[in-house]
């Protein structure tokens, strides 16, 4: 079976469809994910990492007799994506474990011991802040023409509404959080969930919560860092996201709100 790169897409009612290529998703008139839309922007650091991973995989992948350049390159790329999917899998497992604990679906002691070091800081943060959870892992479909799965919407003790997105990341020797486009991602979820007009009016906060995959604190839990986006800042990130969305739609010649045509 040939390998196919798929995208995260959603039906207008929010039903996820994750087994289609981008062209197939567009043909079906689906709403593409926020991450797919943000991918139109060049990310130099990420591109360098991809090139390095492909080079390392090429060194491990013997070329087959009479294999064409195109087939060999395609096979190396496929092997790279398969080999690097572990980080994505861990991120998904951490997200799921945090959601289940915060939602009261699983007690901390029932969560896999390898995942507890990520769940404990997240649980402690929410308890210390006294947040009221409004939604977890909520699919949002925006009238602006995109969709996605929001990690968390909550209300602070002072009544402030916010959207939070969990991120697992290697932090050793890394600086400059948040990474490119992450504030825009949060703003897009906030606008889809609370309404763009409320974000633009400066009523909604946003945050990224980072869980380190390579550094632990004195208790052996993942190092934890939260970066907040005050309402005025979140509104600016939303304006930036709208510009990226418009560029994406023009480049792709696709708008799910118009029967797939831009």
DAGIDA-V507206 format. One record per residue. RES is the residue in one small letter. OMEGA is omega in whole degrees, -180 to 180 (999 if undefined). Layout:
RES_OMEGA ; RES_OMEGA
This chain:
x_-178 ; x_-179 ; x_-179 ; x_176 ; x_-178 ; x_179 ; x_173 ; x_-180 ; x_-175 ; x_172 ; x_-179 ; x_179 ; x_178 ; x_179 ; x_-179 ; x_174 ; x_-172 ; x_-176 ; x_-177 ; x_171 ; x_-180 ; x_-180 ; x_178 ; x_179 ; x_179 ; x_180 ; x_-180 ; x_179 ; x_-176 ; x_175 ; x_-180 ; x_-175 ; x_177 ; x_-179 ; x_178 ; x_180 ; x_-180 ; x_-179 ; x_180 ; x_179 ; x_177 ; x_177 ; x_-173 ; x_-179 ; x_179 ; x_-180 ; x_177 ; x_179 ; x_179 ; x_-180 ; x_180 ; x_-180 ; x_178 ; x_179 ; x_179 ; x_180 ; x_179 ; x_180 ; x_-179 ; x_-173 ; x_179 ; x_179 ; x_-179 ; x_178 ; x_178 ; x_179 ; x_180 ; x_178 ; x_-177 ; x_-179 ; x_180 ; x_179 ; x_180 ; x_-178 ; x_178 ; x_179 ; x_180 ; x_179 ; x_179 ; x_-178 ; x_179 ; x_-177 ; x_-177 ; x_-179 ; x_-179 ; x_180 ; x_178 ; x_179 ; x_178 ; x_179 ; x_179 ; x_-180 ; x_179 ; x_178 ; x_-177 ; x_-178 ; x_179 ; x_180 ; x_-177 ; x_180 ; x_-179 ; x_180 ; x_-179 ; x_-179 ; x_179 ; x_176 ; x_-178 ; x_-177 ; x_179 ; x_179 ; x_180 ; x_-175 ; x_-180 ; x_-179 ; x_-176 ; x_-178 ; x_176 ; x_-177 ; x_-176 ; x_179 ; x_180 ; x_179 ; x_-179 ; x_-179 ; x_-179 ; x_-180 ; x_-179 ; x_-179 ; x_180 ; x_-178 ; x_171 ; x_-177 ; x_178 ; x_179 ; x_175 ; x_179 ; x_-176 ; x_175 ; x_179 ; x_176 ; x_-174 ; x_174 ; x_176 ; x_173 ; x_177 ; x_180 ; x_179 ; x_178 ; x_-179 ; x_-178 ; x_-174 ; x_168 ; x_-176 ; x_177 ; x_177 ; x_-178 ; x_179 ; x_178 ; x_-179 ; x_177 ; x_-180 ; x_173 ; x_-179 ; x_179 ; x_178 ; x_176 ; x_168 ; x_-176 ; x_171 ; x_-176 ; x_-176 ; x_179 ; x_-179 ; x_178 ; x_174 ; x_173 ; x_-1 ; x_177 ; x_-177 ; x_175 ; x_-178 ; x_174 ; x_178 ; x_177 ; x_179 ; x_-179 ; x_-180 ; x_177 ; x_180 ; x_-179 ; x_-180 ; x_-175 ; x_-176 ; x_-175 ; x_-177 ; x_-177 ; x_180 ; x_175 ; x_-179 ; x_179 ; x_179 ; x_-178 ; x_-171 ; x_174 ; x_174 ; x_179 ; x_167 ; x_177 ; x_-174 ; x_176 ; x_-176 ; x_177 ; x_-178 ; x_176 ; x_180 ; x_177 ; x_-176 ; x_179 ; x_-180 ; x_177 ; x_-180 ; x_175 ; x_-169 ; x_-180 ; x_178 ; x_174 ; x_-177 ; x_177 ; x_178 ; x_-174 ; x_-179 ; x_179 ; x_179 ; x_179 ; x_178 ; x_178 ; x_177 ; x_177 ; x_178 ; x_180 ; x_180 ; x_177 ; x_179 ; x_179 ; x_179 ; x_178 ; x_180 ; x_-179 ; x_180 ; x_180 ; x_-178 ; x_-175 ; x_-173 ; x_175 ; x_-177 ; x_-180 ; x_-177 ; x_-180 ; x_176 ; x_-179 ; x_179 ; x_999
